[in-house]
């Protein structure tokens, strides 16, 4: 198996939590932002690796259009906590401003930075920005190439399709350390593209395990084909998590709160209308999102619950072991979705840190002995 040594689960797993502007449905945006800060502070106290944040615009799905700005505030509230994005949608950014903002964040913070980047999937967001989805891959590649050049330091020029940096110029502040970068994976095809770009894959738990393994293997094969730089990247997976004293209680929580999450996805991505049509590079999403509406019915959530981290600490630890066998070593967990109250979010944050993580680490220590 190509690159199987990279996927053997030999590295100690790490755990982060994805915060968000979420809470009870009656709360204002200002109150929701305070909820995210409270979540980050609890994550910090429980010694999670990092707090990550997603980018979305114009809807209840996640009303947080500028993750880097938000995370700079989290850095002040939680000194030393790692920070991450899942993901920044690069085609919506001017590459120069994106590189400058990223340089500012790494200068203002002390914790480790994890910058997940993607093309974005919501046509409504692309339309609002006046950007053609057909240009997404080229814009993504150009922004990433610009950031890599900026991180080298010193004066540089850059000539791209949309970015013309003609006069040798040095970005300020300068990058004095390199964030961990990842590329969001929406298909096996995108795994190959991210491998070509040298971006480790950031996967979603919406794929079954055999496809997740194929995605990782495809990425590793492409990385080896283009020549490995000798580094051993983390393999993160973004995954929904509800932990409770019993499997039944955790599953009840998931069935209560996840349907609203999927309902908001259906509306945000306009998936009922198959908006991607024949847009190059997006056709697969018509099929991928075609069954999304089924998940708005709690009765249909069984397979999804089984793929994610839903259950007692014992059950969740067992599922982590299964995903470790696939090849993942960085778990970005979250139940911070629309309408989930603070008490439910914080119970999962606490139980995961106090009962799941020690169990996983202890089991791995025994297996390694």
N, C-alpha and C positions, 0 to 999 in steps of 0.2 A: 504494500500500500504506500503510495508516494507520501513522504512527509509524515508517516505515522508516528515518528518519535516526538513530533511537536504536539500530537493530540493524545498523548498517553496519560494525561491528568497528573503528571508528576509534580507540578508546581503547587505550592500551598494556595488554596482558594482565598479570594478576597470578596468582600461583600459591601455594597453601597446601596443607597436608597434614593429613589427618584422623588424629589419633592415637587409640589405644584400648587398653583393658586386654586385650591379646591377646598370644599367644606360644605356646609349645609346650604341648600338651595336658596335660602332667603338672605344669605350674606352678600354684602356689597363687595366690589372688587378690592377696595381698600382692606376690608376685613379678610378676604381670601388671601391677599398678599401677606398679611400678618400670620395667617395659618401656616403658610409655607415657611416663614421664618421660624415659627415655633417647632415645626417638624424638623427643620435643619438643626435647631439647637438640641432637640432630643436625640437625633441621630449622632450628633457630636458627643453628647454625654455617654452614649452607648458605644462609642468607639468604632462606628462604621468607618470604612475606608474613605467615603466621600458622599457628598450630596450632589446629585445630577439634576438637570432640568431640561425639559423639552421646549421647543419653539413652535408656537402656533399663533394665528392671527384671527381676529374678527368673530370669535365664537365662544360659547361656554365650554367647548371641548377642552381647551387650555388657553385662557386669555393672558398669555405671557409672551409678548412679541420680541423681547430683547433679553435672552438668557444671560449674556455676558454682563449687562448692567445689573441684573438681579443678583448674579453670583458675586459681583464685587461687594454688594451689600451683605450677602451671606458670609463672605470672607471676614468682614469686620465684626459680624455678630458671632462668628465661630472661628476664632483664630486657629490656624493650623489644619482645619478640616480640608480634605481634598474636595475638589469641585469638578463637575463634569457637565457636558451637554449631550443630549440624546434626542434630537441632533440640531446643529446649526444647519440651516438650509442655504448652502453656499450660492446657488444661482440668484438668490434675492439680494446679494450683497455686492457692493463695489469692492473689488479685491483689496484695494489700497486701504480703505476704511476698515475692512475686516481684519487685515493684518495689524493695523494700528490698534484697534480695540483689543485684539488678542494680546498684543505686546503690553498694553496697559494693564490688563488683568493679571498677567503673570508677574508684572513688576509690583503690583499692589498686594499680592497674596503670597503666603508662605507655603500653603498646602500644595499637594500634587495636583496637576491639572490634567483632565481627561477631556479631549475635544472630539466628540463624535460629530461627523459631518455627513450630510446627505443631499439628495436632489430635491426632496419634497414630493408629495404625491397629490395634494389637494389642488385641483384645477381652479377652484374659486379663489385661492390665495394667489396663484399665478396671474389670473385675470385681473385681480385687484391691483397687483403691482405692474400690470402692463407688460409682462414678460411671457414670451412664447415658451410653452413646455418643450417644444422641439429643440430648443437651445439649451436645455437643462444640463445635459452631459458635458457639452463644450464649456459652459459657464462654470460648472463644478471643477472640471479639470484645470481651467485657467486660474481660478481662485487658489486652488491647492498648489499649483506651480508657483504662483506669486508668493504665497506664504513661505514655501520652502526656500525661495530665493531670499526673502526678507530675513529669514532666520540665520542666514549665513553671516550676517553682519556686514558693516561697511557700505559704501555707496554702490548702487547698482541701477541698471536700467532693465526695462521689461517691455516686450512688444507682444501683445496678444490680440485677439479678435476685438475685444471691447476695452482692454486696458493698455494705455500707451504711456509708459513711464519713461519718457525720453531723456530727461536730464539726470545724470548720476546723482542719486539722493540716498541718504541714510535715514531709515525710519528711527524716530525717537518716540518713546523709549526704545532702547535696543533690547533684543531677546537675550537675557542672561541665563536662561535655562529653556529647555525644550519641553513643551507639553507632550503628553501621550495622545497621538492622533488615531482616530478610527474612522472607517467608512461604513455607513449603514448598508446592510445587505437586504434587498427585497426579492432576490431570486438567485439561482445558481449563476446566471449570466452576470449579474452584478458582482458576485463573488470573484469572478475572473477579472472583471474590470478593476475592482479594488486591489486585487493582487498585482495587476499590472502597474497600478499607481503606487504600490508599496504601502497601502493603508490597511492595517489589520481590520478584520471584519467585526462589525457590531451587529449581532443577530437578534431576532425577535422570537419569542416563544410561540408565535402563531404557527410555526412550521412543525410538523411531526419530526421525531428524532432522526429517522433515516434521512430526511431531507436536510436537517441541520448538519448531520455528519457529512453529507455530500457537499454542502456549502463550504464547510471547513476544509475538506479534502481538496476541493476545487481551488480554493484560495491558496492553500499550501503548494499545490502543484504549479500554479501560476507564479508564485513567489520563487520557487526553485528554478523555474524556467527562465525567469528574468535575472536570476543571480541573487542569492541570499546575502545580506549584509552581516550575517552572523548573529543578529539579535534574536531574542526569543520573545515575541510580543504576547501580551495578554489576549485571551479570547473571551470577550464579554458577551453576555446575553441579557437582554432586557426582558423581565418576566414579572407577571402579576403574582401577588403574594397576599394570602389571608391566612394567618395562623391563629388557632384557638385551642382550647383545652382538648377538644375532640374533633375528629374529622367531620362529624355531622354539623357541629356549630360553625366550623370554618366554611363548609360548603354552603350552609344557609346564608352566611354573610356574602359569599361570592354570588350566589344566585339572586340575592336582594339588590346588590349594588352594581354588578357588572352589566345587566341589561341596559341600564341608563347610559353607561359608558359606551356600549355598542350603538345605542340609538343616536347618541351624539356623533359617533363616527360616521354612521350612515348619512346624517345630515351634513356634517362638515365636508365629507368627501363626495357628497352627491352620488353615492354609489348606486342608488336606484336607477339613475339615468345613464350609467356606464359612460361617464364623461370623457374617458380617455380615448374612446374610438380607435382610430388608427394612428394615434400620435406615436412617432418612432420612439422606442425605448420604454413605452408605457402600456403597450397593448396587454401585457400579462396581468395588469391590475384590474382590467375588466372582469377577468375570471377570478382573481384572488379576492376581490371585494364583492363578487356576485352573491356569495352566501353570507355576507356580513349581517344582513337583516335577520337571518335565522337566530343569531346569537342574542337578539333582543328579547327572545323568549327564554325564560329560565329553564324550561324543560329541555332545551337543546344544548345546554352548557356542559353536559357531562364530559365529552371529549376535551373541551377547552380546559376545564378544571383539572383534568388528569395531566395535561401537558404543562400546567403551571404549578406554582407552589401553594397549594390549598390543602390545609389539613392540620392535624396535630403536629407538634414538633417532630415526632417520630416519622410521620408520613412525609413532611416537608424535607427532612434530612435524607430520607430514602430517595426522594425525587432529585435532590441535589446530587446524590451519588450516581444516579442514572445519567444526569447531564454531564457530570464529571467524566463518565465513561465515553460520552460523545466527544469530549475534548474541551469543554468550557472550564475556565478557572477564575472568572470574574463575574459575579452575580449582581446585576443591577435590579433590585427588587422594588416593588411599589404596589400599594393599594390606594395611592393618592389620586383618585379619580372624582369626577363631579358628583357631589352629593354625599360623599363618604365623610361622616363627622369625625371630629378630632379624636374622640374616645376610641373609635374603631381603628383609625390609622395608628394611634399611639400604642394600642394593645399589640398590634402586629409588629411594630417597630421594636417594642420591648421584648415580646416573646421570641422573636427571631434572633435578637442579639443575645438574650439570656439563656435560651434553651436550644435553639436550632444550631447556631454557630458553634458553641462548645461541643455539641454532639457530633457535628461533622468533623471538626478538627480532631477530636478524640478518636473517632473511628479511623480517620486517615493515619493518625500516629500509630495505632495498633497494626493497621495493615502494612505500614512501612517498616515496622520493627522486625 
